[in-house]
Amino acid sequence: MNRNMKILQTFIVATVALVTVRASGVLNAPRAPREFKLQAESPRFWDLVDPNAKLGVVGTGFGFTEGPVWDEAGFLYVSDETINKIFRLHPDGKKEEVIALGDPDGNTFDRQHRLIDCASVLRAIIEVTPDGKYKILADHYDGKKLNSPNDVIVGPDGALYFTDPTLDLVAGEKQEIPFQGVYRLDGKGNLMLLTKDLTQPNGLAFSPDGKHFYVDDSEQRNIRVYDVAADGTLTNGRIFGTEPGGKGDGVPDGIKVDKSGNLFVTGPKGIWVWDAKGNHLGTIVMPEQPANLNWGDKDYRTLYISATTLVYRLEMKTQGFVPYL
């Protein structure tokens, strides 16, 4: 998530109830906050979520939330990009600090259940160790510093896949790699560039069968899909869908997939739901603009949603695809 966008969205949330004054001096009514609603574009949307589903709040008091990951012990890991910490967030709202570091972003578990984080200030992919420290797994490509790793997932081969836009490049630091890439990091530390087609790659996901790879471009406001070759390389890149919206409405960011191959992609005003063929089934309109999301609870039928200052939960009919299990 872009640092300026984070600041802007937090400002909007903080001031949404203030009145404005017209040039004539007449006071306008307060701007109404956005309300949660389920907005279907297709009847198939209701196969995935109950029309009477209620949005719950799990955690409050954050600066800007990102990278939720459900631990089977019964809590979430959540990044706060403005407080510069990763927390354990329990269902009762209790928060425990895990580690303090500059601008933590997307997270995942790997197949060994290690917590992996995109550390924007470090310009690195890191492992967060149980003692509250970290170990750098990758911070250079071809001898040059990475830009600002943004989101990370586990692939069907067990390797880590991550995006490296310039969205959170530290002010005053030089961009050394002349493009914004998507990478594969294997267990031996080998880093392979998969594509540099995107202007600002952000969220990413694999289809449950591992044959398709999705990555969105926050600047272009679209989602791309690639075929995945046997050796992990990407081919036949094309536009899967677009998420147009007005200024301040939000852009494509986090992506998660359910076991049926439907995509849940943060975007303008909430979470856009797509089927595997690129049909927009509906939108989960959120009170605050979401940046990322993940599946959780014992049956992985709940979406946990990081949205600016809060973390929400929404029970779904469908079951999430969780690649690190």
C-alpha positions as CSV (number, residue, x, y, z in Angstrom):
1,M,0.0,0.0,0.0
2,N,1.3,3.4,-1.0
3,R,2.5,5.5,2.0
4,N,0.8,8.7,0.8
5,M,-2.4,6.8,0.3
6,K,-2.2,5.4,3.8
7,I,-1.8,9.0,5.2
8,L,-4.7,10.2,3.0
9,Q,-7.0,7.4,3.9
10,T,-6.3,7.9,7.7
11,F,-7.0,11.6,7.3
12,I,-10.3,10.9,5.5
13,V,-11.4,8.5,8.3
14,A,-10.5,11.1,10.9
15,T,-12.3,14.0,9.3
16,V,-15.3,12.3,7.6
17,A,-17.7,13.7,10.2
18,L,-16.6,17.3,9.9
19,V,-18.8,19.8,8.3
20,T,-17.7,21.9,5.3
21,V,-18.5,25.5,4.5
22,R,-19.6,26.7,1.1
23,A,-18.3,29.9,-0.3
24,S,-21.6,31.5,0.8
25,G,-20.9,30.4,4.3
26,V,-23.8,28.0,4.5
27,L,-23.0,24.8,6.5
28,N,-23.4,21.5,4.7
29,A,-24.6,18.4,6.5
30,P,-21.8,16.1,7.8
31,R,-20.5,13.7,5.1
32,A,-22.0,10.3,5.9
33,P,-19.5,7.5,6.6
34,R,-19.5,4.6,4.1
35,E,-21.8,1.8,5.4
36,F,-21.3,-2.0,5.1
37,K,-23.4,-3.6,2.4
38,L,-23.4,-6.6,0.2
39,Q,-23.8,-5.5,-3.4
40,A,-24.5,-8.4,-5.9
41,E,-23.7,-8.1,-9.6
42,S,-24.8,-11.8,-10.1
43,P,-27.0,-14.2,-8.3
44,R,-24.0,-16.4,-7.8
45,F,-22.6,-13.9,-5.3
46,W,-25.1,-15.3,-2.8
47,D,-23.5,-18.7,-3.2
48,L,-20.5,-17.3,-1.5
49,V,-22.0,-15.0,1.2
50,D,-25.3,-15.0,3.1
51,P,-27.3,-11.9,2.2
52,N,-27.9,-11.4,6.0
53,A,-24.2,-11.8,7.0
54,K,-23.1,-9.2,9.6
55,L,-19.7,-7.5,9.6
56,G,-17.9,-7.8,12.9
57,V,-15.0,-5.8,14.4
58,V,-12.1,-7.7,15.9
59,G,-9.5,-5.0,16.6
60,T,-9.4,-1.2,16.9
61,G,-6.9,1.5,17.6
62,F,-4.5,0.8,14.7
63,G,-2.8,3.4,12.5
64,F,-3.0,1.5,9.2
65,T,-3.5,-2.3,9.1
66,E,-2.1,-4.8,6.6
67,G,-1.1,-8.4,6.1
68,P,-3.6,-10.4,8.3
69,V,-2.6,-14.0,8.8
70,W,-4.6,-16.5,10.9
71,D,-2.7,-18.8,13.2
72,E,-4.4,-22.0,14.1
73,A,-3.7,-21.3,17.8
74,G,-6.6,-18.9,17.5
75,F,-5.3,-15.4,16.7
76,L,-4.3,-13.2,13.9
77,Y,-0.9,-11.6,13.0
78,V,-1.5,-8.1,11.8
79,S,0.9,-5.4,10.5
80,D,0.5,-1.8,11.5
81,E,2.3,0.3,8.9
82,T,2.1,3.6,10.8
83,I,2.8,2.3,14.3
84,N,5.6,0.2,12.7
85,K,4.8,-3.0,14.5
86,I,3.4,-6.5,14.0
87,F,0.8,-7.6,16.5
88,R,-0.9,-10.8,17.6
89,L,-4.6,-9.9,17.6
90,H,-6.9,-12.1,19.6
91,P,-10.7,-12.6,19.0
92,D,-11.4,-10.5,22.2
93,G,-9.5,-7.6,20.7
94,K,-6.4,-8.0,22.9
95,K,-3.2,-7.0,21.1
96,E,0.3,-8.3,21.8
97,E,3.4,-6.8,20.2
98,V,5.5,-9.3,18.2
99,I,8.2,-7.1,16.7
100,A,8.8,-3.4,16.0
101,L,10.3,-2.5,12.6
102,G,9.8,0.1,10.0
103,D,6.6,-0.2,7.9
104,P,5.8,-4.0,7.9
105,D,3.4,-4.9,5.1
106,G,2.1,-8.2,3.7
107,N,2.6,-11.4,5.7
108,T,2.3,-15.1,5.2
109,F,3.3,-18.4,6.8
110,D,5.6,-20.6,4.8
111,R,5.3,-24.4,4.7
112,Q,7.4,-24.6,7.9
113,H,5.0,-22.2,9.7
114,R,7.5,-19.4,9.8
115,L,6.0,-16.0,9.8
116,I,7.3,-14.2,6.6
117,D,6.9,-10.4,6.3
118,C,7.5,-7.8,3.6
119,A,9.6,-5.2,5.4
120,S,9.4,-2.0,3.4
121,V,11.9,0.0,5.2
122,L,14.5,-2.8,5.2
123,R,13.6,-3.3,1.5
124,A,13.6,-7.0,2.3
125,I,11.6,-10.2,2.7
126,I,12.2,-11.3,6.3
127,E,11.4,-14.2,8.6
128,V,10.1,-13.0,12.0
129,T,11.6,-15.3,14.5
130,P,9.9,-16.6,17.7
131,D,12.1,-14.4,19.9
132,G,10.8,-11.2,18.3
133,K,13.7,-10.6,16.0
134,Y,14.1,-11.1,12.3
135,K,16.2,-12.7,9.6
136,I,16.6,-11.3,6.1
137,L,15.8,-13.9,3.4
138,A,16.2,-11.6,0.4
139,D,17.0,-7.9,0.0
140,H,18.9,-7.8,-3.3
141,Y,18.4,-8.8,-6.9
142,D,21.2,-8.9,-9.4
143,G,23.4,-7.0,-6.8
144,K,20.9,-4.2,-6.4
145,K,18.6,-3.4,-3.5
146,L,15.0,-4.4,-3.8
147,N,12.5,-1.5,-4.0
148,S,9.9,-2.0,-1.2
149,P,8.5,-5.6,-1.0
150,N,4.7,-5.3,-0.6
151,D,2.9,-8.7,-0.5
152,V,4.1,-12.3,-0.3
153,I,2.5,-15.7,-0.7
154,V,3.5,-19.4,-0.8
155,G,3.3,-21.0,-4.2
156,P,2.3,-24.6,-5.1
157,D,6.0,-25.5,-5.1
158,G,6.6,-24.2,-1.6
159,A,8.6,-21.2,-2.8
160,L,7.8,-17.7,-1.7
161,Y,6.4,-15.3,-4.3
162,F,6.4,-11.6,-3.7
163,T,5.8,-8.2,-5.4
164,D,8.3,-5.4,-5.3
165,P,6.8,-2.0,-6.3
166,T,8.1,1.4,-5.4
167,L,4.9,2.3,-3.4
168,D,6.7,2.3,0.0
169,L,10.2,3.2,-1.1
170,V,11.8,5.1,1.7
171,A,11.9,8.8,1.1
172,G,15.4,9.9,0.2
173,E,16.5,6.4,-0.8
174,K,17.4,5.6,-4.4
175,Q,15.6,3.1,-6.5
176,E,18.4,0.8,-7.7
177,I,16.3,-1.7,-9.8
178,P,14.9,0.1,-12.8
179,F,11.5,-1.7,-12.8
180,Q,8.9,-3.0,-10.4
181,G,9.1,-6.8,-10.4
182,V,7.4,-10.0,-9.2
183,Y,9.8,-12.6,-7.8
184,R,10.1,-16.2,-6.7
185,L,12.4,-17.0,-3.7
186,D,13.2,-20.7,-3.2
187,G,14.2,-22.5,-0.1
188,K,17.9,-22.1,-1.0
189,G,17.7,-18.4,-1.2
190,N,17.7,-18.2,-5.0
191,L,15.8,-15.2,-6.3
192,M,14.2,-15.4,-9.8
193,L,12.5,-12.5,-11.6
194,L,9.1,-13.7,-12.9
195,T,7.8,-10.6,-14.6
196,K,8.5,-6.8,-14.8
197,D,5.3,-6.1,-16.9
198,L,3.5,-4.2,-14.2
199,T,3.9,-0.6,-13.2
200,Q,3.1,-1.1,-9.5
201,P,2.5,-4.8,-8.6
202,N,0.8,-5.4,-5.3
203,G,-1.4,-8.3,-4.2
204,L,-0.9,-11.8,-5.6
205,A,-2.4,-15.3,-5.5
206,F,-2.4,-18.7,-7.1
207,S,-5.4,-20.6,-8.2
208,P,-6.1,-23.7,-6.1
209,D,-4.8,-26.0,-8.8
210,G,-1.6,-24.0,-9.2
211,K,-2.1,-23.4,-12.9
212,H,-2.9,-19.7,-12.8
213,F,-1.1,-16.8,-11.1
214,Y,-2.9,-13.6,-10.3
215,V,-1.2,-10.2,-9.5
216,D,-2.8,-6.8,-9.5
217,D,-1.4,-3.5,-10.5
218,S,-2.5,-0.7,-8.2
219,E,-1.5,2.0,-10.6
220,Q,-3.2,0.5,-13.6
221,R,-6.2,-0.5,-11.5
222,N,-6.3,-4.0,-13.0
223,I,-5.7,-7.7,-12.2
224,R,-3.5,-9.8,-14.5
225,V,-3.4,-13.5,-14.8
226,Y,-0.6,-15.7,-16.0
227,D,-0.3,-19.4,-16.9
228,V,2.2,-21.2,-14.6
229,A,4.7,-23.5,-16.4
230,A,6.1,-26.6,-14.8
231,D,9.4,-24.8,-13.8
232,G,7.5,-22.0,-12.1
233,T,7.9,-19.5,-14.9
234,L,5.0,-17.3,-16.0
235,T,3.6,-17.2,-19.6
236,N,0.6,-15.8,-21.5
237,G,0.1,-12.8,-19.3
238,R,-3.3,-11.0,-19.9
239,I,-5.8,-8.7,-18.2
240,F,-8.2,-10.7,-15.9
241,G,-10.3,-7.8,-14.8
242,T,-10.3,-4.1,-14.0
243,E,-11.5,-2.2,-10.9
244,P,-12.2,1.4,-11.8
245,G,-13.0,4.0,-9.2
246,G,-12.9,7.6,-8.2
247,K,-10.1,9.4,-6.4
248,G,-9.8,8.1,-2.9
249,D,-12.1,5.1,-3.5
250,G,-9.2,2.6,-3.2
251,V,-7.3,0.5,-5.7
252,P,-6.6,-3.2,-6.3
253,D,-4.4,-4.3,-3.4
254,G,-4.7,-7.6,-1.5
255,I,-5.9,-10.8,-3.2
256,K,-7.2,-14.1,-1.7
257,V,-8.9,-17.1,-3.4
258,D,-11.4,-19.6,-2.2
259,K,-11.3,-23.4,-2.8
260,S,-13.6,-23.0,-5.9
261,G,-11.2,-20.5,-7.5
262,N,-13.2,-17.3,-6.9
263,L,-11.1,-14.2,-6.2
264,F,-11.6,-11.7,-3.4
265,V,-9.7,-8.5,-4.3
266,T,-9.6,-5.3,-2.4
267,G,-10.6,-2.4,-4.6
268,P,-12.8,0.7,-4.8
269,K,-15.1,0.9,-1.8
270,G,-14.4,-2.6,-0.6
271,I,-13.7,-6.1,-1.7
272,W,-14.6,-7.1,-5.3
273,V,-15.5,-10.7,-5.8
274,W,-14.7,-12.4,-9.1
275,D,-15.2,-15.9,-10.5
276,A,-12.4,-17.8,-12.1
277,K,-13.5,-16.6,-15.6
278,G,-13.1,-12.9,-14.7
279,N,-16.8,-12.2,-14.1
280,H,-17.4,-9.6,-11.3
281,L,-20.0,-11.3,-9.0
282,G,-20.4,-8.5,-6.5
283,T,-18.7,-6.2,-4.0
284,I,-18.5,-6.3,-0.2
285,V,-18.7,-2.6,0.5
286,M,-16.7,-1.7,3.7
287,P,-17.0,1.1,6.2
288,E,-13.3,1.8,5.9
289,Q,-11.2,1.1,2.8
290,P,-9.6,-2.3,3.1
291,A,-6.0,-3.0,2.1
292,N,-5.7,-6.7,2.6
293,L,-7.6,-9.8,3.8
294,N,-7.1,-13.5,4.7
295,W,-9.1,-16.6,5.6
296,G,-9.4,-17.7,9.2
297,D,-11.2,-19.5,12.0
298,K,-11.1,-23.3,12.3
299,D,-12.8,-24.1,9.0
300,Y,-11.3,-21.1,7.1
301,R,-14.8,-19.8,6.2
302,T,-14.2,-16.4,7.7
303,L,-12.6,-13.4,6.0
304,Y,-10.5,-11.3,8.2
305,I,-10.1,-7.8,6.7
306,S,-7.5,-5.2,7.4
307,A,-9.1,-1.8,6.8
308,T,-7.2,1.3,7.8
309,T,-7.7,1.6,11.6
310,L,-9.7,-1.5,12.2
311,V,-9.7,-5.2,11.6
312,Y,-13.0,-6.8,10.6
313,R,-14.4,-10.3,10.2
314,L,-17.1,-11.6,7.9
315,E,-18.4,-15.2,7.9
316,M,-18.7,-16.6,4.4
317,K,-20.5,-19.6,2.9
318,T,-17.4,-20.5,0.9
319,Q,-14.2,-22.0,2.2
320,G,-10.9,-20.3,1.7
321,F,-7.9,-21.7,-0.1
322,V,-4.9,-21.4,2.2
323,P,-1.7,-22.3,0.3
324,Y,0.6,-22.7,3.3
325,L,-1.5,-25.4,5.0
